Amino acid sequence: MHKIYLSLLLVSFAYAQSVSFDKILETTIKNSKDLQKQKLNIESSKLDIENIDAVSYGKFSLSEEISRTNHSGYVFNSKLSSREATFNDFGFTPSAMAQAMAGQNVIPDNLNYPSARNNFNTKLTYDIPLFTGFKLSNQKDILKLQEQANSIKYNLDKKELEFEVLKAYNSAVVAKDFVKALEKAKESVLFMKNGAIAFHKEGLVTKIDVNEAKVYESNINSQLLEAKNNFQLALAYLGFLSSYDSITDVENLENIYFKFPNEKELYEQALKNRDEIKMQNIQVDASKKNIDIAKAAYYPTVFSRLEYGFNDDTLTLSQDKDYYMAMVGITITLFDNTRNIEKQKSKIEYAKATLNQEKLKDAIKLELKKAVLNLETKEKILLEKMQAKNLANDILEQAKLQYKNQLISMTTLLQQEANFRKNEALLIEARYEKSLALASLNLVLGKNIKEEKN
């Protein structure tokens, strides 16, 4: 039984992993279902472009139409189509002709009441648009813009996912740091408790000091259990993002460092790199193309149809029964006021897209201002928290010495211990907040975290 437990433990350690941020980021991007779907959207947009090319190449079809009817018009037409019509089909019999010569109104029975007939029409057809008022070419340009938009959307989703991974990874690191801090606190409080027990045995302190240390130790233990649970939850979320199922540890806090020029240069970088700006530019271009598509209604449409086939009362490929047809058609709309309405609506959409473009630029400027101010604030807070922790540590060490010399009570000593742990926690949180502020500014600038590191 012990061997079984040992083997299970070894297997557990074999599959357990401590991962770096780069590894988590790489795996998450690789396994992201959302990014995979966006890649499929890119492939779909490429097929849409190919579809426009396919329409411009025309359509080549083979068809077989089989019918049987005693409809006089269809029967006579099928005989003409198969080159089998005779004067008899018109009712030109000797008796009918004699009646006609006598001035009588003759009703040709053969023409009006023909026998039922089969008709087989086998044909090849080729239909091609020759000119569509530049509609197809403009639609193709719009679809190319859509393909670009899908690619840009992929990059945008990737950047947002990278930010989410960094946030989740640093959350796990912070949870780990809280566990370490509480483990150190547990050791410190255990030392205090043992000291109080020793002092109590010598009659230097009362039982209250010992009990206060034990209560504080219990509180630290409960906080440590909660911190460990939070760490496991953070690792579980990392596993969900990256499809890693056996992450047991993380490394150091991930920070993004980059050159910090003046705010004007940062704004220019954001306008250059932001995918939202690129997508809005595409929207403006597409709206302009839609105006050209609306104008296509004012041009004539030219099309062509080529047809070659066979027509008979049986299935045949005989050259005696074949025919061909070549046709070129042109359609031009002389009056349709809806054309002007559609053109005006397209111009309005173009104007709206342009306004949205300017609005987005203003929004990015505000977003950048907030990100810069947030980062500057988080950096100042971090410095203050570092100083506060150092001072709290000095005070705690002095309090320990004072308690040893029986100058302060256990209550005061534990208060200083709690104050130090609080400042330590605030420092850990401040480091995390600064890492997010850096990542947020990087995202506002439209940069990839992975590219920035490389």
Secondary structure as a PSIPRED ss2 file (coil, helix, strand):
# PSIPRED VFORMAT (PSIPRED V4.0)

   1 M C   1.000  0.000  0.000
   2 H H   0.000  1.000  0.000
   3 K H   0.000  1.000  0.000
   4 I H   0.000  1.000  0.000
   5 Y H   0.000  1.000  0.000
   6 L H   0.000  1.000  0.000
   7 S H   0.000  1.000  0.000
   8 L H   0.000  1.000  0.000
   9 L H   0.000  1.000  0.000
  10 L H   0.000  1.000  0.000
  11 V H   0.000  1.000  0.000
  12 S H   0.000  1.000  0.000
  13 F H   0.000  1.000  0.000
  14 A H   0.000  1.000  0.000
  15 Y H   0.000  1.000  0.000
  16 A C   1.000  0.000  0.000
  17 Q E   0.000  0.000  1.000
  18 S E   0.000  0.000  1.000
  19 V E   0.000  0.000  1.000
  20 S C   1.000  0.000  0.000
  21 F H   0.000  1.000  0.000
  22 D H   0.000  1.000  0.000
  23 K H   0.000  1.000  0.000
  24 I H   0.000  1.000  0.000
  25 L H   0.000  1.000  0.000
  26 E H   0.000  1.000  0.000
  27 T H   0.000  1.000  0.000
  28 T H   0.000  1.000  0.000
  29 I H   0.000  1.000  0.000
  30 K H   0.000  1.000  0.000
  31 N H   0.000  1.000  0.000
  32 S C   1.000  0.000  0.000
  33 K H   0.000  1.000  0.000
  34 D H   0.000  1.000  0.000
  35 L H   0.000  1.000  0.000
  36 Q H   0.000  1.000  0.000
  37 K H   0.000  1.000  0.000
  38 Q H   0.000  1.000  0.000
  39 K H   0.000  1.000  0.000
  40 L H   0.000  1.000  0.000
  41 N H   0.000  1.000  0.000
  42 I H   0.000  1.000  0.000
  43 E H   0.000  1.000  0.000
  44 S H   0.000  1.000  0.000
  45 S H   0.000  1.000  0.000
  46 K H   0.000  1.000  0.000
  47 L H   0.000  1.000  0.000
  48 D H   0.000  1.000  0.000
  49 I H   0.000  1.000  0.000
  50 E H   0.000  1.000  0.000
  51 N H   0.000  1.000  0.000
  52 I H   0.000  1.000  0.000
  53 D H   0.000  1.000  0.000
  54 A H   0.000  1.000  0.000
  55 V H   0.000  1.000  0.000
  56 S H   0.000  1.000  0.000
  57 Y H   0.000  1.000  0.000
  58 G C   1.000  0.000  0.000
  59 K E   0.000  0.000  1.000
  60 F E   0.000  0.000  1.000
  61 S E   0.000  0.000  1.000
  62 L E   0.000  0.000  1.000
  63 S E   0.000  0.000  1.000
  64 E E   0.000  0.000  1.000
  65 E E   0.000  0.000  1.000
  66 I E   0.000  0.000  1.000
  67 S E   0.000  0.000  1.000
  68 R E   0.000  0.000  1.000
  69 T E   0.000  0.000  1.000
  70 N C   1.000  0.000  0.000
  71 H C   1.000  0.000  0.000
  72 S H   0.000  1.000  0.000
  73 G H   0.000  1.000  0.000
  74 Y H   0.000  1.000  0.000
  75 V H   0.000  1.000  0.000
  76 F H   0.000  1.000  0.000
  77 N H   0.000  1.000  0.000
  78 S H   0.000  1.000  0.000
  79 K H   0.000  1.000  0.000
  80 L H   0.000  1.000  0.000
  81 S H   0.000  1.000  0.000
  82 S C   1.000  0.000  0.000
  83 R C   1.000  0.000  0.000
  84 E C   1.000  0.000  0.000
  85 A C   1.000  0.000  0.000
  86 T C   1.000  0.000  0.000
  87 F H   0.000  1.000  0.000
  88 N H   0.000  1.000  0.000
  89 D H   0.000  1.000  0.000
  90 F H   0.000  1.000  0.000
  91 G C   1.000  0.000  0.000
  92 F C   1.000  0.000  0.000
  93 T C   1.000  0.000  0.000
  94 P H   0.000  1.000  0.000
  95 S H   0.000  1.000  0.000
  96 A H   0.000  1.000  0.000
  97 M H   0.000  1.000  0.000
  98 A H   0.000  1.000  0.000
  99 Q H   0.000  1.000  0.000
 100 A H   0.000  1.000  0.000
 101 M H   0.000  1.000  0.000
 102 A C   1.000  0.000  0.000
 103 G C   1.000  0.000  0.000
 104 Q C   1.000  0.000  0.000
 105 N C   1.000  0.000  0.000
 106 V C   1.000  0.000  0.000
 107 I C   1.000  0.000  0.000
 108 P C   1.000  0.000  0.000
 109 D H   0.000  1.000  0.000
 110 N H   0.000  1.000  0.000
 111 L H   0.000  1.000  0.000
 112 N H   0.000  1.000  0.000
 113 Y C   1.000  0.000  0.000
 114 P C   1.000  0.000  0.000
 115 S C   1.000  0.000  0.000
 116 A C   1.000  0.000  0.000
 117 R E   0.000  0.000  1.000
 118 N E   0.000  0.000  1.000
 119 N E   0.000  0.000  1.000
 120 F E   0.000  0.000  1.000
 121 N E   0.000  0.000  1.000
 122 T E   0.000  0.000  1.000
 123 K E   0.000  0.000  1.000
 124 L E   0.000  0.000  1.000
 125 T E   0.000  0.000  1.000
 126 Y E   0.000  0.000  1.000
 127 D E   0.000  0.000  1.000
 128 I E   0.000  0.000  1.000
 129 P E   0.000  0.000  1.000
 130 L E   0.000  0.000  1.000
 131 F E   0.000  0.000  1.000
 132 T C   1.000  0.000  0.000
 133 G C   1.000  0.000  0.000
 134 F C   1.000  0.000  0.000
 135 K H   0.000  1.000  0.000
 136 L H   0.000  1.000  0.000
 137 S H   0.000  1.000  0.000
 138 N H   0.000  1.000  0.000
 139 Q H   0.000  1.000  0.000
 140 K H   0.000  1.000  0.000
 141 D H   0.000  1.000  0.000
 142 I H   0.000  1.000  0.000
 143 L H   0.000  1.000  0.000
 144 K H   0.000  1.000  0.000
 145 L H   0.000  1.000  0.000
 146 Q H   0.000  1.000  0.000
 147 E H   0.000  1.000  0.000
 148 Q H   0.000  1.000  0.000
 149 A H   0.000  1.000  0.000
 150 N H   0.000  1.000  0.000
 151 S H   0.000  1.000  0.000
 152 I H   0.000  1.000  0.000
 153 K H   0.000  1.000  0.000
 154 Y H   0.000  1.000  0.000
 155 N H   0.000  1.000  0.000
 156 L H   0.000  1.000  0.000
 157 D H   0.000  1.000  0.000
 158 K H   0.000  1.000  0.000
 159 K H   0.000  1.000  0.000
 160 E H   0.000  1.000  0.000
 161 L H   0.000  1.000  0.000
 162 E H   0.000  1.000  0.000
 163 F H   0.000  1.000  0.000
 164 E H   0.000  1.000  0.000
 165 V H   0.000  1.000  0.000
 166 L H   0.000  1.000  0.000
 167 K H   0.000  1.000  0.000
 168 A H   0.000  1.000  0.000
 169 Y H   0.000  1.000  0.000
 170 N H   0.000  1.000  0.000
 171 S H   0.000  1.000  0.000
 172 A H   0.000  1.000  0.000
 173 V H   0.000  1.000  0.000
 174 V H   0.000  1.000  0.000
 175 A H   0.000  1.000  0.000
 176 K H   0.000  1.000  0.000
 177 D H   0.000  1.000  0.000
 178 F H   0.000  1.000  0.000
 179 V H   0.000  1.000  0.000
 180 K H   0.000  1.000  0.000
 181 A H   0.000  1.000  0.000
 182 L H   0.000  1.000  0.000
 183 E H   0.000  1.000  0.000
 184 K H   0.000  1.000  0.000
 185 A H   0.000  1.000  0.000
 186 K H   0.000  1.000  0.000
 187 E H   0.000  1.000  0.000
 188 S H   0.000  1.000  0.000
 189 V H   0.000  1.000  0.000
 190 L H   0.000  1.000  0.000
 191 F H   0.000  1.000  0.000
 192 M H   0.000  1.000  0.000
 193 K H   0.000  1.000  0.000
 194 N H   0.000  1.000  0.000
 195 G H   0.000  1.000  0.000
 196 A H   0.000  1.000  0.000
 197 I H   0.000  1.000  0.000
 198 A H   0.000  1.000  0.000
 199 F H   0.000  1.000  0.000
 200 H H   0.000  1.000  0.000
 201 K H   0.000  1.000  0.000
 202 E C   1.000  0.000  0.000
 203 G C   1.000  0.000  0.000
 204 L C   1.000  0.000  0.000
 205 V C   1.000  0.000  0.000
 206 T C   1.000  0.000  0.000
 207 K H   0.000  1.000  0.000
 208 I H   0.000  1.000  0.000
 209 D H   0.000  1.000  0.000
 210 V H   0.000  1.000  0.000
 211 N H   0.000  1.000  0.000
 212 E H   0.000  1.000  0.000
 213 A H   0.000  1.000  0.000
 214 K H   0.000  1.000  0.000
 215 V H   0.000  1.000  0.000
 216 Y H   0.000  1.000  0.000
 217 E H   0.000  1.000  0.000
 218 S H   0.000  1.000  0.000
 219 N H   0.000  1.000  0.000
 220 I H   0.000  1.000  0.000
 221 N H   0.000  1.000  0.000
 222 S H   0.000  1.000  0.000
 223 Q H   0.000  1.000  0.000
 224 L H   0.000  1.000  0.000
 225 L H   0.000  1.000  0.000
 226 E H   0.000  1.000  0.000
 227 A H   0.000  1.000  0.000
 228 K H   0.000  1.000  0.000
 229 N H   0.000  1.000  0.000
 230 N H   0.000  1.000  0.000
 231 F H   0.000  1.000  0.000
 232 Q H   0.000  1.000  0.000
 233 L H   0.000  1.000  0.000
 234 A H   0.000  1.000  0.000
 235 L H   0.000  1.000  0.000
 236 A H   0.000  1.000  0.000
 237 Y H   0.000  1.000  0.000
 238 L H   0.000  1.000  0.000
 239 G H   0.000  1.000  0.000
 240 F H   0.000  1.000  0.000
 241 L H   0.000  1.000  0.000
 242 S H   0.000  1.000  0.000
 243 S C   1.000  0.000  0.000
 244 Y C   1.000  0.000  0.000
 245 D C   1.000  0.000  0.000
 246 S C   1.000  0.000  0.000
 247 I E   0.000  0.000  1.000
 248 T E   0.000  0.000  1.000
 249 D E   0.000  0.000  1.000
 250 V E   0.000  0.000  1.000
 251 E C   1.000  0.000  0.000
 252 N C   1.000  0.000  0.000
 253 L C   1.000  0.000  0.000
 254 E C   1.000  0.000  0.000
 255 N C   1.000  0.000  0.000
 256 I C   1.000  0.000  0.000
 257 Y C   1.000  0.000  0.000
 258 F C   1.000  0.000  0.000
 259 K C   1.000  0.000  0.000
 260 F C   1.000  0.000  0.000
 261 P C   1.000  0.000  0.000
 262 N C   1.000  0.000  0.000
 263 E H   0.000  1.000  0.000
 264 K H   0.000  1.000  0.000
 265 E H   0.000  1.000  0.000
 266 L H   0.000  1.000  0.000
 267 Y H   0.000  1.000  0.000
 268 E H   0.000  1.000  0.000
 269 Q H   0.000  1.000  0.000
 270 A H   0.000  1.000  0.000
 271 L H   0.000  1.000  0.000
 272 K H   0.000  1.000  0.000
 273 N H   0.000  1.000  0.000
 274 R C   1.000  0.000  0.000
 275 D H   0.000  1.000  0.000
 276 E H   0.000  1.000  0.000
 277 I H   0.000  1.000  0.000
 278 K H   0.000  1.000  0.000
 279 M H   0.000  1.000  0.000
 280 Q H   0.000  1.000  0.000
 281 N H   0.000  1.000  0.000
 282 I H   0.000  1.000  0.000
 283 Q H   0.000  1.000  0.000
 284 V H   0.000  1.000  0.000
 285 D H   0.000  1.000  0.000
 286 A H   0.000  1.000  0.000
 287 S H   0.000  1.000  0.000
 288 K H   0.000  1.000  0.000
 289 K H   0.000  1.000  0.000
 290 N H   0.000  1.000  0.000
 291 I H   0.000  1.000  0.000
 292 D H   0.000  1.000  0.000
 293 I H   0.000  1.000  0.000
 294 A H   0.000  1.000  0.000
 295 K H   0.000  1.000  0.000
 296 A H   0.000  1.000  0.000
 297 A H   0.000  1.000  0.000
 298 Y H   0.000  1.000  0.000
 299 Y C   1.000  0.000  0.000
 300 P C   1.000  0.000  0.000
 301 T E   0.000  0.000  1.000
 302 V E   0.000  0.000  1.000
 303 F E   0.000  0.000  1.000
 304 S E   0.000  0.000  1.000
 305 R E   0.000  0.000  1.000
 306 L E   0.000  0.000  1.000
 307 E E   0.000  0.000  1.000
 308 Y E   0.000  0.000  1.000
 309 G E   0.000  0.000  1.000
 310 F E   0.000  0.000  1.000
 311 N E   0.000  0.000  1.000
 312 D E   0.000  0.000  1.000
 313 D C   1.000  0.000  0.000
 314 T C   1.000  0.000  0.000
 315 L C   1.000  0.000  0.000
 316 T C   1.000  0.000  0.000
 317 L C   1.000  0.000  0.000
 318 S C   1.000  0.000  0.000
 319 Q H   0.000  1.000  0.000
 320 D H   0.000  1.000  0.000
 321 K H   0.000  1.000  0.000
 322 D E   0.000  0.000  1.000
 323 Y E   0.000  0.000  1.000
 324 Y E   0.000  0.000  1.000
 325 M E   0.000  0.000  1.000
 326 A E   0.000  0.000  1.000
 327 M E   0.000  0.000  1.000
 328 V E   0.000  0.000  1.000
 329 G E   0.000  0.000  1.000
 330 I E   0.000  0.000  1.000
 331 T E   0.000  0.000  1.000
 332 I C   1.000  0.000  0.000
 333 T C   1.000  0.000  0.000
 334 L C   1.000  0.000  0.000
 335 F C   1.000  0.000  0.000
 336 D C   1.000  0.000  0.000
 337 N C   1.000  0.000  0.000
 338 T H   0.000  1.000  0.000
 339 R H   0.000  1.000  0.000
 340 N H   0.000  1.000  0.000
 341 I H   0.000  1.000  0.000
 342 E H   0.000  1.000  0.000
 343 K H   0.000  1.000  0.000
 344 Q H   0.000  1.000  0.000
 345 K H   0.000  1.000  0.000
 346 S H   0.000  1.000  0.000
 347 K H   0.000  1.000  0.000
 348 I H   0.000  1.000  0.000
 349 E H   0.000  1.000  0.000
 350 Y H   0.000  1.000  0.000
 351 A H   0.000  1.000  0.000
 352 K H   0.000  1.000  0.000
 353 A H   0.000  1.000  0.000
 354 T H   0.000  1.000  0.000
 355 L H   0.000  1.000  0.000
 356 N H   0.000  1.000  0.000
 357 Q H   0.000  1.000  0.000
 358 E H   0.000  1.000  0.000
 359 K H   0.000  1.000  0.000
 360 L H   0.000  1.000  0.000
 361 K H   0.000  1.000  0.000
 362 D H   0.000  1.000  0.000
 363 A H   0.000  1.000  0.000
 364 I H   0.000  1.000  0.000
 365 K H   0.000  1.000  0.000
 366 L H   0.000  1.000  0.000
 367 E H   0.000  1.000  0.000
 368 L H   0.000  1.000  0.000
 369 K H   0.000  1.000  0.000
 370 K H   0.000  1.000  0.000
 371 A H   0.000  1.000  0.000
 372 V H   0.000  1.000  0.000
 373 L H   0.000  1.000  0.000
 374 N H   0.000  1.000  0.000
 375 L H   0.000  1.000  0.000
 376 E H   0.000  1.000  0.000
 377 T H   0.000  1.000  0.000
 378 K H   0.000  1.000  0.000
 379 E H   0.000  1.000  0.000
 380 K H   0.000  1.000  0.000
 381 I H   0.000  1.000  0.000
 382 L H   0.000  1.000  0.000
 383 L H   0.000  1.000  0.000
 384 E H   0.000  1.000  0.000
 385 K H   0.000  1.000  0.000
 386 M H   0.000  1.000  0.000
 387 Q H   0.000  1.000  0.000
 388 A H   0.000  1.000  0.000
 389 K H   0.000  1.000  0.000
 390 N H   0.000  1.000  0.000
 391 L H   0.000  1.000  0.000
 392 A H   0.000  1.000  0.000
 393 N H   0.000  1.000  0.000
 394 D H   0.000  1.000  0.000
 395 I H   0.000  1.000  0.000
 396 L H   0.000  1.000  0.000
 397 E H   0.000  1.000  0.000
 398 Q H   0.000  1.000  0.000
 399 A H   0.000  1.000  0.000
 400 K H   0.000  1.000  0.000
 401 L H   0.000  1.000  0.000
 402 Q H   0.000  1.000  0.000
 403 Y H   0.000  1.000  0.000
 404 K H   0.000  1.000  0.000
 405 N C   1.000  0.000  0.000
 406 Q C   1.000  0.000  0.000
 407 L C   1.000  0.000  0.000
 408 I C   1.000  0.000  0.000
 409 S C   1.000  0.000  0.000
 410 M H   0.000  1.000  0.000
 411 T H   0.000  1.000  0.000
 412 T H   0.000  1.000  0.000
 413 L H   0.000  1.000  0.000
 414 L H   0.000  1.000  0.000
 415 Q H   0.000  1.000  0.000
 416 Q H   0.000  1.000  0.000
 417 E H   0.000  1.000  0.000
 418 A H   0.000  1.000  0.000
 419 N H   0.000  1.000  0.000
 420 F H   0.000  1.000  0.000
 421 R H   0.000  1.000  0.000
 422 K H   0.000  1.000  0.000
 423 N H   0.000  1.000  0.000
 424 E H   0.000  1.000  0.000
 425 A H   0.000  1.000  0.000
 426 L H   0.000  1.000  0.000
 427 L H   0.000  1.000  0.000
 428 I H   0.000  1.000  0.000
 429 E H   0.000  1.000  0.000
 430 A H   0.000  1.000  0.000
 431 R H   0.000  1.000  0.000
 432 Y H   0.000  1.000  0.000
 433 E H   0.000  1.000  0.000
 434 K H   0.000  1.000  0.000
 435 S H   0.000  1.000  0.000
 436 L H   0.000  1.000  0.000
 437 A H   0.000  1.000  0.000
 438 L H   0.000  1.000  0.000
 439 A H   0.000  1.000  0.000
 440 S H   0.000  1.000  0.000
 441 L H   0.000  1.000  0.000
 442 N H   0.000  1.000  0.000
 443 L H   0.000  1.000  0.000
 444 V H   0.000  1.000  0.000
 445 L C   1.000  0.000  0.000
 446 G C   1.000  0.000  0.000
 447 K C   1.000  0.000  0.000
 448 N C   1.000  0.000  0.000
 449 I H   0.000  1.000  0.000
 450 K H   0.000  1.000  0.000
 451 E H   0.000  1.000  0.000
 452 E H   0.000  1.000  0.000
 453 K H   0.000  1.000  0.000
 454 N C   1.000  0.000  0.000
